[in-house]
């Protein structure tokens, strides 16, 4: 497509040429002969002419399909330039505001009266996105290079994952090991409790991700320790130190780290690590790309929750590098008889009131059955919140899910259970882990139905209190008016 740019500022001209020359056959119309000579010497098509005269555009072979970009540098005469372009047959006209906009709405209306389809562009807005992205990448590059140097002289590195690691933790560990330029013998992926969920075992097997199970006593044998998709508070003071934390969950206190990158607005830890890998131009193998792509897809429920633009960009970047067929094989069939049994248990104790469904699955051998049941029941018509609880190894696990646009699930678990256990999470998903005896001491020795009912009542009260707090400022404002 052909473009004619009416510009007089050399920096603007060179910027437009660099940005558009790959897509447009672009020529510049300038008033300064010395400027035109400099441009032509650098193989930039430029013609000297008066932009206020119709003949200038006729000689430039202007047609209705030519894209015309007119620089508005704040000087007078813009209306005459646009009129000349119209009289020469131009209709596809863009006004490029290269500095501070000084034109009034009246001037805009006058220009649009000449060319009704005329559009306005701000050079600052056009450059802001790419410039911010490049600066962000530079900051990320500096951060990654710092921790790479810090880990370089370590003989043994521990990359610690949370208990029963999910795809995001597994893939993040693999990616960090790649960033640190380590092998599985010099940077160990480990967890204090092994992998149990079938789809995660399938992922580890198909991608040959070896995860060791270690004890707290072994931490001291490592020269450097990093945690991914989890923060040190999760291990209840068992970590003597931590050198690097990379996580997408809300930031917690009570620990120190030499380096950390925590972005709670990201849907996946692998999104953060994709930016780290790209910032230092590390080659991403098909295996690592496949693991990370699957992790982003899994943790965001294929962009159905806690997703931002960075997650989409990471997915787009990784997709051509990954093995899509292997991802389909890893996903497999998610509904198993064991999972359906836990859904049935939950339904037997469930309580649905004010769009909050609370249920108790009883004692179970695997923690993952509880969040799975909460996710499953959120699909029920008329349900906006699900709160599923169960007991695993003497711990009361409480998993909360909501549709994402309602009240904050993380705040709910902190408010109700933070004083007797570990609690936190995002707006749409949260979790509390409470010793069963502490739960009974605070809420009473309840039956399964009683536990579901009590937690449901807590949720209803929390939602009512928050709604009331939201109304008070509005009522005050109404009273003042």
One Martini backbone bead per residue (centre of mass of N, CA, C, O) as a GRO file, in nm:
protein
  481
    1UNK     BB    1   0.099   0.034   0.018
    2UNK     BB    2   0.048   0.374  -0.012
    3UNK     BB    3   0.246   0.656   0.125
    4UNK     BB    4   0.203   1.000   0.247
    5UNK     BB    5   0.430   1.224   0.412
    6UNK     BB    6   0.372   1.533   0.591
    7UNK     BB    7   0.691   1.645   0.686
    8UNK     BB    8   0.952   1.842   0.894
    9UNK     BB    9   1.058   1.635   1.098
   10UNK     BB   10   1.323   1.429   1.113
   11UNK     BB   11   1.252   1.235   1.344
   12UNK     BB   12   0.970   1.164   1.244
   13UNK     BB   13   1.053   1.057   0.970
   14UNK     BB   14   1.245   0.828   1.067
   15UNK     BB   15   1.036   0.683   1.237
   16UNK     BB   16   0.827   0.623   1.017
   17UNK     BB   17   1.015   0.470   0.826
   18UNK     BB   18   1.088   0.239   1.021
   19UNK     BB   19   0.788   0.145   1.077
   20UNK     BB   20   0.653   0.149   0.758
   21UNK     BB   21   0.843   0.030   0.525
   22UNK     BB   22   0.748  -0.278   0.548
   23UNK     BB   23   0.434  -0.200   0.451
   24UNK     BB   24   0.502   0.068   0.302
   25UNK     BB   25   0.507   0.294   0.031
   26UNK     BB   26   0.706   0.556   0.132
   27UNK     BB   27   0.665   0.918   0.117
   28UNK     BB   28   0.814   1.246   0.141
   29UNK     BB   29   0.696   1.579   0.220
   30UNK     BB   30   0.904   1.866   0.187
   31UNK     BB   31   1.051   2.200   0.229
   32UNK     BB   32   1.348   2.107   0.268
   33UNK     BB   33   1.626   2.058   0.083
   34UNK     BB   34   1.843   1.951   0.284
   35UNK     BB   35   1.662   1.733   0.402
   36UNK     BB   36   1.611   1.575   0.142
   37UNK     BB   37   1.910   1.501   0.091
   38UNK     BB   38   1.951   1.332   0.350
   39UNK     BB   39   1.734   1.125   0.292
   40UNK     BB   40   1.828   1.024   0.013
   41UNK     BB   41   2.110   0.932   0.115
   42UNK     BB   42   1.926   0.716   0.308
   43UNK     BB   43   1.692   0.591   0.129
   44UNK     BB   44   1.467   0.826   0.145
   45UNK     BB   45   1.178   0.919   0.021
   46UNK     BB   46   1.193   1.259  -0.122
   47UNK     BB   47   1.007   1.575  -0.154
   48UNK     BB   48   0.997   1.897  -0.278
   49UNK     BB   49   0.726   2.099  -0.133
   50UNK     BB   50   0.413   2.255  -0.113
   51UNK     BB   51   0.156   2.156   0.113
   52UNK     BB   52  -0.061   2.399   0.013
   53UNK     BB   53  -0.055   2.264  -0.275
   54UNK     BB   54  -0.205   2.081  -0.516
   55UNK     BB   55   0.034   2.019  -0.713
   56UNK     BB   56   0.202   1.849  -0.514
   57UNK     BB   57  -0.004   1.599  -0.528
   58UNK     BB   58  -0.020   1.554  -0.827
   59UNK     BB   59   0.289   1.494  -0.860
   60UNK     BB   60   0.253   1.250  -0.638
   61UNK     BB   61   0.011   1.073  -0.725
   62UNK     BB   62  -0.261   1.109  -0.591
   63UNK     BB   63  -0.504   0.900  -0.424
   64UNK     BB   64  -0.772   0.767  -0.254
   65UNK     BB   65  -0.567   0.515  -0.154
   66UNK     BB   66  -0.386   0.710  -0.018
   67UNK     BB   67  -0.190   0.740   0.260
   68UNK     BB   68  -0.218   1.031   0.468
   69UNK     BB   69   0.039   1.200   0.658
   70UNK     BB   70   0.000   1.470   0.894
   71UNK     BB   71   0.187   1.696   1.051
   72UNK     BB   72   0.135   1.834   1.382
   73UNK     BB   73   0.338   2.118   1.504
   74UNK     BB   74   0.149   2.390   1.570
   75UNK     BB   75   0.130   2.524   1.314
   76UNK     BB   76   0.020   2.709   1.073
   77UNK     BB   77  -0.181   2.556   0.794
   78UNK     BB   78  -0.340   2.284   0.816
   79UNK     BB   79  -0.599   2.349   0.661
   80UNK     BB   80  -0.460   2.396   0.382
   81UNK     BB   81  -0.342   2.113   0.354
   82UNK     BB   82  -0.607   1.951   0.364
   83UNK     BB   83  -0.741   2.096   0.125
   84UNK     BB   84  -0.531   2.014  -0.091
   85UNK     BB   85  -0.572   1.709  -0.062
   86UNK     BB   86  -0.868   1.706  -0.137
   87UNK     BB   87  -0.840   1.852  -0.422
   88UNK     BB   88  -0.642   1.601  -0.516
   89UNK     BB   89  -0.814   1.328  -0.393
   90UNK     BB   90  -0.795   1.296  -0.095
   91UNK     BB   91  -0.924   1.071   0.198
   92UNK     BB   92  -0.679   0.923   0.355
   93UNK     BB   93  -0.650   1.090   0.662
   94UNK     BB   94  -0.376   1.173   0.892
   95UNK     BB   95  -0.320   1.318   1.206
   96UNK     BB   96  -0.001   1.395   1.344
   97UNK     BB   97   0.081   1.429   1.681
   98UNK     BB   98   0.408   1.518   1.785
   99UNK     BB   99   0.305   1.686   2.018
  100UNK     BB  100   0.139   1.900   2.177
  101UNK     BB  101  -0.180   1.961   2.189
  102UNK     BB  102  -0.327   2.272   2.035
  103UNK     BB  103  -0.581   2.191   1.924
  104UNK     BB  104  -0.899   2.247   1.892
  105UNK     BB  105  -1.215   2.141   1.850
  106UNK     BB  106  -1.270   2.338   1.626
  107UNK     BB  107  -1.035   2.249   1.442
  108UNK     BB  108  -1.126   1.958   1.413
  109UNK     BB  109  -1.401   2.021   1.284
  110UNK     BB  110  -1.284   2.166   1.036
  111UNK     BB  111  -1.124   1.924   0.925
  112UNK     BB  112  -1.372   1.723   0.911
  113UNK     BB  113  -1.525   1.899   0.702
  114UNK     BB  114  -1.321   1.842   0.474
  115UNK     BB  115  -1.254   1.539   0.606
  116UNK     BB  116  -1.461   1.312   0.742
  117UNK     BB  117  -1.235   1.061   0.770
  118UNK     BB  118  -1.059   1.189   0.958
  119UNK     BB  119  -0.766   1.120   1.159
  120UNK     BB  120  -0.617   1.077   1.489
  121UNK     BB  121  -0.269   1.094   1.603
  122UNK     BB  122  -0.036   0.988   1.856
  123UNK     BB  123   0.293   0.949   1.890
  124UNK     BB  124   0.309   0.883   2.191
  125UNK     BB  125   0.105   0.647   2.183
  126UNK     BB  126   0.253   0.474   1.967
  127UNK     BB  127   0.529   0.455   2.151
  128UNK     BB  128   0.459   0.365   2.443
  129UNK     BB  129   0.430   0.061   2.429
  130UNK     BB  130   0.711  -0.023   2.312
  131UNK     BB  131   0.878   0.138   2.519
  132UNK     BB  132   0.777   0.003   2.778
  133UNK     BB  133   0.851  -0.285   2.691
  134UNK     BB  134   1.158  -0.233   2.664
  135UNK     BB  135   1.205  -0.138   2.955
  136UNK     BB  136   1.099  -0.390   3.094
  137UNK     BB  137   1.303  -0.580   2.960
  138UNK     BB  138   1.556  -0.444   3.076
  139UNK     BB  139   1.487  -0.491   3.374
  140UNK     BB  140   1.466  -0.798   3.353
  141UNK     BB  141   1.750  -0.848   3.250
  142UNK     BB  142   1.897  -0.739   3.499
  143UNK     BB  143   1.769  -0.933   3.703
  144UNK     BB  144   1.858  -1.200   3.575
  145UNK     BB  145   2.166  -1.147   3.566
  146UNK     BB  146   2.200  -1.128   3.870
  147UNK     BB  147   2.101  -1.422   3.946
  148UNK     BB  148   2.293  -1.572   3.763
  149UNK     BB  149   2.555  -1.480   3.906
  150UNK     BB  150   2.478  -1.580   4.193
  151UNK     BB  151   2.449  -1.897   4.088
  152UNK     BB  152   2.717  -1.975   3.932
  153UNK     BB  153   2.904  -2.081   4.199
  154UNK     BB  154   2.724  -2.319   4.246
  155UNK     BB  155   2.703  -2.658   4.299
  156UNK     BB  156   2.413  -2.656   4.451
  157UNK     BB  157   2.067  -2.657   4.348
  158UNK     BB  158   1.743  -2.553   4.468
  159UNK     BB  159   1.416  -2.626   4.332
  160UNK     BB  160   1.130  -2.534   4.497
  161UNK     BB  161   0.824  -2.689   4.546
  162UNK     BB  162   0.525  -2.755   4.602
  163UNK     BB  163   0.304  -2.954   4.704
  164UNK     BB  164   0.192  -3.127   4.467
  165UNK     BB  165   0.273  -3.040   4.183
  166UNK     BB  166   0.194  -2.849   3.920
  167UNK     BB  167   0.238  -2.737   3.605
  168UNK     BB  168   0.357  -2.460   3.690
  169UNK     BB  169   0.581  -2.569   3.873
  170UNK     BB  170   0.722  -2.766   3.680
  171UNK     BB  171   0.780  -2.561   3.448
  172UNK     BB  172   0.927  -2.346   3.619
  173UNK     BB  173   1.161  -2.526   3.702
  174UNK     BB  174   1.260  -2.583   3.416
  175UNK     BB  175   1.308  -2.285   3.333
  176UNK     BB  176   1.511  -2.207   3.555
  177UNK     BB  177   1.724  -2.412   3.482
  178UNK     BB  178   1.772  -2.287   3.206
  179UNK     BB  179   1.857  -2.002   3.306
  180UNK     BB  180   2.102  -2.134   3.488
  181UNK     BB  181   2.250  -2.351   3.323
  182UNK     BB  182   2.139  -2.643   3.408
  183UNK     BB  183   2.114  -2.952   3.548
  184UNK     BB  184   1.969  -3.217   3.723
  185UNK     BB  185   2.235  -3.233   3.913
  186UNK     BB  186   2.275  -2.902   3.978
  187UNK     BB  187   1.941  -2.875   3.956
  188UNK     BB  188   1.695  -2.946   4.174
  189UNK     BB  189   1.385  -3.085   4.170
  190UNK     BB  190   1.161  -3.022   4.453
  191UNK     BB  191   0.970  -3.187   4.721
  192UNK     BB  192   0.799  -3.272   5.022
  193UNK     BB  193   0.571  -3.368   4.820
  194UNK     BB  194   0.459  -3.552   4.590
  195UNK     BB  195   0.315  -3.672   4.310
  196UNK     BB  196  -0.052  -3.755   4.244
  197UNK     BB  197  -0.174  -3.647   4.005
  198UNK     BB  198  -0.235  -3.786   3.705
  199UNK     BB  199  -0.171  -3.540   3.509
  200UNK     BB  200   0.107  -3.476   3.645
  201UNK     BB  201   0.238  -3.750   3.602
  202UNK     BB  202   0.206  -3.742   3.295
  203UNK     BB  203   0.378  -3.494   3.247
  204UNK     BB  204   0.643  -3.592   3.379
  205UNK     BB  205   0.672  -3.838   3.194
  206UNK     BB  206   0.654  -3.709   2.901
  207UNK     BB  207   0.890  -3.477   2.993
  208UNK     BB  208   1.104  -3.573   3.191
  209UNK     BB  209   1.033  -3.484   3.501
  210UNK     BB  210   1.239  -3.469   3.779
  211UNK     BB  211   1.118  -3.525   4.118
  212UNK     BB  212   1.214  -3.474   4.433
  213UNK     BB  213   1.210  -3.598   4.768
  214UNK     BB  214   1.239  -3.394   5.058
  215UNK     BB  215   1.390  -3.264   5.344
  216UNK     BB  216   1.472  -3.022   5.568
  217UNK     BB  217   1.763  -3.134   5.628
  218UNK     BB  218   1.864  -3.090   5.314
  219UNK     BB  219   1.891  -2.782   5.268
  220UNK     BB  220   2.197  -2.738   5.372
  221UNK     BB  221   2.328  -2.886   5.100
  222UNK     BB  222   2.273  -2.610   4.964
  223UNK     BB  223   2.389  -2.314   4.810
  224UNK     BB  224   2.105  -2.276   4.663
  225UNK     BB  225   1.766  -2.125   4.682
  226UNK     BB  226   1.457  -2.184   4.507
  227UNK     BB  227   1.128  -2.054   4.439
  228UNK     BB  228   0.832  -2.180   4.263
  229UNK     BB  229   0.500  -2.108   4.292
  230UNK     BB  230   0.624  -2.011   4.575
  231UNK     BB  231   0.653  -1.930   4.920
  232UNK     BB  232   0.822  -1.968   5.219
  233UNK     BB  233   0.571  -1.964   5.416
  234UNK     BB  234   0.458  -2.249   5.329
  235UNK     BB  235   0.701  -2.398   5.519
  236UNK     BB  236   0.690  -2.307   5.821
  237UNK     BB  237   1.014  -2.227   5.873
  238UNK     BB  238   1.208  -2.449   5.721
  239UNK     BB  239   1.355  -2.220   5.579
  240UNK     BB  240   1.664  -2.074   5.630
  241UNK     BB  241   1.665  -1.981   5.322
  242UNK     BB  242   1.653  -1.743   5.033
  243UNK     BB  243   1.743  -1.641   4.694
  244UNK     BB  244   1.470  -1.715   4.518
  245UNK     BB  245   1.156  -1.564   4.395
  246UNK     BB  246   0.887  -1.708   4.189
  247UNK     BB  247   0.558  -1.553   4.158
  248UNK     BB  248   0.174  -1.520   4.131
  249UNK     BB  249   0.115  -1.473   4.412
  250UNK     BB  250   0.050  -1.317   4.675
  251UNK     BB  251   0.231  -1.139   4.881
  252UNK     BB  252   0.439  -1.232   5.147
  253UNK     BB  253   0.546  -1.249   5.471
  254UNK     BB  254   0.831  -1.355   5.676
  255UNK     BB  255   1.068  -1.301   5.461
  256UNK     BB  256   1.379  -1.345   5.286
  257UNK     BB  257   1.534  -1.219   4.975
  258UNK     BB  258   1.757  -1.156   4.736
  259UNK     BB  259   1.542  -1.249   4.515
  260UNK     BB  260   1.240  -1.115   4.345
  261UNK     BB  261   0.932  -1.220   4.149
  262UNK     BB  262   0.613  -1.072   4.204
  263UNK     BB  263   0.293  -1.135   4.016
  264UNK     BB  264  -0.044  -1.122   4.090
  265UNK     BB  265  -0.156  -1.041   3.786
  266UNK     BB  266  -0.075  -1.317   3.705
  267UNK     BB  267  -0.174  -1.645   3.588
  268UNK     BB  268   0.145  -1.728   3.578
  269UNK     BB  269   0.468  -1.819   3.635
  270UNK     BB  270   0.542  -1.878   3.330
  271UNK     BB  271   0.510  -1.588   3.236
  272UNK     BB  272   0.748  -1.471   3.386
  273UNK     BB  273   0.962  -1.676   3.261
  274UNK     BB  274   0.923  -1.589   2.972
  275UNK     BB  275   1.040  -1.306   3.015
  276UNK     BB  276   1.316  -1.399   3.113
  277UNK     BB  277   1.401  -1.559   2.860
  278UNK     BB  278   1.366  -1.322   2.656
  279UNK     BB  279   1.556  -1.107   2.788
  280UNK     BB  280   1.822  -1.326   2.743
  281UNK     BB  281   1.796  -1.512   2.491
  282UNK     BB  282   1.689  -1.798   2.543
  283UNK     BB  283   1.673  -2.108   2.443
  284UNK     BB  284   1.374  -2.289   2.372
  285UNK     BB  285   1.267  -2.579   2.412
  286UNK     BB  286   1.017  -2.792   2.338
  287UNK     BB  287   0.980  -2.901   2.623
  288UNK     BB  288   0.959  -2.629   2.775
  289UNK     BB  289   0.733  -2.502   2.603
  290UNK     BB  290   0.522  -2.721   2.659
  291UNK     BB  291   0.511  -2.691   2.964
  292UNK     BB  292   0.438  -2.383   2.971
  293UNK     BB  293   0.184  -2.386   2.801
  294UNK     BB  294   0.027  -2.586   2.978
  295UNK     BB  295   0.042  -2.411   3.236
  296UNK     BB  296  -0.112  -2.162   3.137
  297UNK     BB  297  -0.367  -2.312   3.055
  298UNK     BB  298  -0.422  -2.438   3.338
  299UNK     BB  299  -0.408  -2.182   3.539
  300UNK     BB  300  -0.634  -2.015   3.345
  301UNK     BB  301  -0.843  -2.188   3.208
  302UNK     BB  302  -0.799  -2.079   2.926
  303UNK     BB  303  -0.851  -1.765   3.012
  304UNK     BB  304  -1.087  -1.763   3.258
  305UNK     BB  305  -0.854  -1.669   3.472
  306UNK     BB  306  -0.627  -1.457   3.582
  307UNK     BB  307  -0.584  -1.257   3.321
  308UNK     BB  308  -0.345  -1.114   3.098
  309UNK     BB  309  -0.159  -0.994   2.845
  310UNK     BB  310   0.097  -1.157   2.917
  311UNK     BB  311  -0.029  -1.437   2.889
  312UNK     BB  312  -0.098  -1.411   2.588
  313UNK     BB  313   0.191  -1.352   2.490
  314UNK     BB  314   0.322  -1.610   2.596
  315UNK     BB  315   0.146  -1.807   2.441
  316UNK     BB  316   0.214  -1.700   2.157
  317UNK     BB  317   0.522  -1.752   2.177
  318UNK     BB  318   0.510  -2.071   2.255
  319UNK     BB  319   0.334  -2.224   2.049
  320UNK     BB  320   0.548  -2.273   1.805
  321UNK     BB  321   0.750  -2.439   2.017
  322UNK     BB  322   0.539  -2.652   2.064
  323UNK     BB  323   0.361  -2.961   2.145
  324UNK     BB  324   0.034  -3.007   2.088
  325UNK     BB  325  -0.003  -3.316   2.103
  326UNK     BB  326   0.121  -3.348   2.389
  327UNK     BB  327  -0.086  -3.175   2.536
  328UNK     BB  328  -0.332  -3.351   2.475
  329UNK     BB  329  -0.214  -3.599   2.623
  330UNK     BB  330  -0.187  -3.466   2.907
  331UNK     BB  331  -0.481  -3.397   2.959
  332UNK     BB  332  -0.688  -3.583   2.894
  333UNK     BB  333  -0.895  -3.731   3.130
  334UNK     BB  334  -1.034  -3.569   3.414
  335UNK     BB  335  -1.260  -3.774   3.468
  336UNK     BB  336  -1.304  -3.964   3.757
  337UNK     BB  337  -1.423  -4.173   3.993
  338UNK     BB  338  -1.292  -4.030   4.233
  339UNK     BB  339  -1.403  -3.749   4.169
  340UNK     BB  340  -1.704  -3.823   4.166
  341UNK     BB  341  -1.711  -3.915   4.460
  342UNK     BB  342  -1.651  -3.628   4.577
  343UNK     BB  343  -1.895  -3.490   4.456
  344UNK     BB  344  -2.102  -3.670   4.600
  345UNK     BB  345  -2.018  -3.598   4.887
  346UNK     BB  346  -2.074  -3.296   4.862
  347UNK     BB  347  -2.379  -3.313   4.794
  348UNK     BB  348  -2.461  -3.450   5.073
  349UNK     BB  349  -2.360  -3.158   5.232
  350UNK     BB  350  -2.489  -2.936   5.089
  351UNK     BB  351  -2.517  -2.565   5.061
  352UNK     BB  352  -2.764  -2.338   4.917
  353UNK     BB  353  -2.706  -1.978   4.943
  354UNK     BB  354  -2.688  -1.696   4.785
  355UNK     BB  355  -2.489  -1.844   4.565
  356UNK     BB  356  -2.372  -2.037   4.796
  357UNK     BB  357  -2.159  -2.324   4.791
  358UNK     BB  358  -2.138  -2.564   5.049
  359UNK     BB  359  -1.887  -2.828   5.130
  360UNK     BB  360  -1.817  -3.176   5.245
  361UNK     BB  361  -1.582  -3.463   5.197
  362UNK     BB  362  -1.403  -3.527   5.421
  363UNK     BB  363  -1.191  -3.774   5.423
  364UNK     BB  364  -0.870  -3.766   5.242
  365UNK     BB  365  -0.576  -3.851   5.056
  366UNK     BB  366  -0.626  -3.594   4.857
  367UNK     BB  367  -0.617  -3.256   4.805
  368UNK     BB  368  -0.710  -3.219   4.495
  369UNK     BB  369  -1.015  -3.296   4.533
  370UNK     BB  370  -1.114  -3.023   4.646
  371UNK     BB  371  -1.065  -2.815   4.412
  372UNK     BB  372  -1.207  -2.981   4.199
  373UNK     BB  373  -1.490  -2.966   4.327
  374UNK     BB  374  -1.509  -2.659   4.322
  375UNK     BB  375  -1.490  -2.629   4.015
  376UNK     BB  376  -1.727  -2.813   3.938
  377UNK     BB  377  -1.959  -2.658   4.108
  378UNK     BB  378  -1.937  -2.378   3.954
  379UNK     BB  379  -2.123  -2.489   3.707
  380UNK     BB  380  -2.367  -2.441   3.856
  381UNK     BB  381  -2.664  -2.321   3.854
  382UNK     BB  382  -2.665  -2.031   4.061
  383UNK     BB  383  -2.347  -2.023   4.105
  384UNK     BB  384  -2.073  -1.808   4.249
  385UNK     BB  385  -1.995  -1.992   4.500
  386UNK     BB  386  -1.732  -2.214   4.625
  387UNK     BB  387  -1.703  -2.431   4.929
  388UNK     BB  388  -1.453  -2.671   4.991
  389UNK     BB  389  -1.413  -2.932   5.230
  390UNK     BB  390  -1.139  -3.112   5.405
  391UNK     BB  391  -0.945  -3.399   5.520
  392UNK     BB  392  -0.575  -3.400   5.549
  393UNK     BB  393  -0.380  -3.519   5.778
  394UNK     BB  394  -0.537  -3.320   6.001
  395UNK     BB  395  -0.626  -3.115   5.774
  396UNK     BB  396  -0.806  -2.835   5.692
  397UNK     BB  397  -0.942  -2.794   5.371
  398UNK     BB  398  -1.005  -2.479   5.195
  399UNK     BB  399  -1.190  -2.423   4.894
  400UNK     BB  400  -1.212  -2.135   4.674
  401UNK     BB  401  -1.470  -2.020   4.441
  402UNK     BB  402  -1.523  -1.785   4.168
  403UNK     BB  403  -1.613  -1.564   3.896
  404UNK     BB  404  -1.418  -1.286   3.960
  405UNK     BB  405  -1.641  -1.032   3.999
  406UNK     BB  406  -1.651  -1.067   4.286
  407UNK     BB  407  -1.553  -1.117   4.572
  408UNK     BB  408  -1.278  -1.182   4.776
  409UNK     BB  409  -1.142  -1.487   4.848
  410UNK     BB  410  -0.880  -1.420   5.002
  411UNK     BB  411  -1.017  -1.240   5.221
  412UNK     BB  412  -1.201  -1.454   5.338
  413UNK     BB  413  -0.987  -1.658   5.450
  414UNK     BB  414  -0.835  -1.456   5.624
  415UNK     BB  415  -1.073  -1.366   5.806
  416UNK     BB  416  -1.169  -1.673   5.902
  417UNK     BB  417  -0.856  -1.842   5.908
  418UNK     BB  418  -0.584  -1.676   5.974
  419UNK     BB  419  -0.579  -1.730   6.302
  420UNK     BB  420  -0.551  -2.079   6.256
  421UNK     BB  421  -0.388  -2.043   5.975
  422UNK     BB  422  -0.349  -2.081   5.637
  423UNK     BB  423  -0.419  -1.787   5.420
  424UNK     BB  424  -0.513  -1.739   5.065
  425UNK     BB  425  -0.531  -1.537   4.751
  426UNK     BB  426  -0.752  -1.460   4.518
  427UNK     BB  427  -1.042  -1.348   4.393
  428UNK     BB  428  -1.125  -1.650   4.254
  429UNK     BB  429  -0.902  -1.793   4.450
  430UNK     BB  430  -0.868  -2.011   4.745
  431UNK     BB  431  -0.690  -2.095   5.065
  432UNK     BB  432  -0.707  -2.320   5.353
  433UNK     BB  433  -0.494  -2.423   5.637
  434UNK     BB  434  -0.618  -2.626   5.913
  435UNK     BB  435  -0.616  -2.752   6.197
  436UNK     BB  436  -0.864  -2.949   6.308
  437UNK     BB  437  -0.854  -2.868   6.613
  438UNK     BB  438  -0.881  -2.560   6.564
  439UNK     BB  439  -1.148  -2.565   6.421
  440UNK     BB  440  -1.309  -2.695   6.657
  441UNK     BB  441  -1.243  -2.479   6.870
  442UNK     BB  442  -1.386  -2.241   6.709
  443UNK     BB  443  -1.664  -2.407   6.578
  444UNK     BB  444  -1.678  -2.695   6.661
  445UNK     BB  445  -1.818  -3.028   6.672
  446UNK     BB  446  -1.890  -3.104   6.361
  447UNK     BB  447  -2.049  -3.206   6.107
  448UNK     BB  448  -2.053  -3.217   5.778
  449UNK     BB  449  -2.305  -3.038   5.750
  450UNK     BB  450  -2.210  -2.831   5.964
  451UNK     BB  451  -1.958  -2.732   5.818
  452UNK     BB  452  -2.094  -2.630   5.560
  453UNK     BB  453  -2.285  -2.431   5.705
  454UNK     BB  454  -2.079  -2.256   5.857
  455UNK     BB  455  -1.914  -2.163   5.609
  456UNK     BB  456  -2.156  -2.041   5.460
  457UNK     BB  457  -2.218  -1.825   5.675
  458UNK     BB  458  -1.948  -1.680   5.657
  459UNK     BB  459  -1.979  -1.594   5.361
  460UNK     BB  460  -2.241  -1.432   5.389
  461UNK     BB  461  -2.129  -1.229   5.596
  462UNK     BB  462  -1.896  -1.124   5.427
  463UNK     BB  463  -2.068  -1.020   5.188
  464UNK     BB  464  -2.244  -0.830   5.357
  465UNK     BB  465  -2.018  -0.652   5.477
  466UNK     BB  466  -1.899  -0.553   5.208
  467UNK     BB  467  -2.159  -0.434   5.093
  468UNK     BB  468  -2.197  -0.232   5.326
  469UNK     BB  469  -1.927  -0.079   5.286
  470UNK     BB  470  -2.000   0.016   4.993
  471UNK     BB  471  -2.262   0.184   5.070
  472UNK     BB  472  -2.172   0.411   5.264
  473UNK     BB  473  -2.038   0.613   5.065
  474UNK     BB  474  -2.294   0.646   4.892
  475UNK     BB  475  -2.481   0.753   5.119
  476UNK     BB  476  -2.310   1.000   5.188
  477UNK     BB  477  -2.324   1.130   4.910
  478UNK     BB  478  -2.635   1.151   4.901
  479UNK     BB  479  -2.665   1.330   5.154
  480UNK     BB  480  -2.500   1.572   5.046
  481UNK     BB  481  -2.689   1.613   4.784
   0.00000   0.00000   0.00000
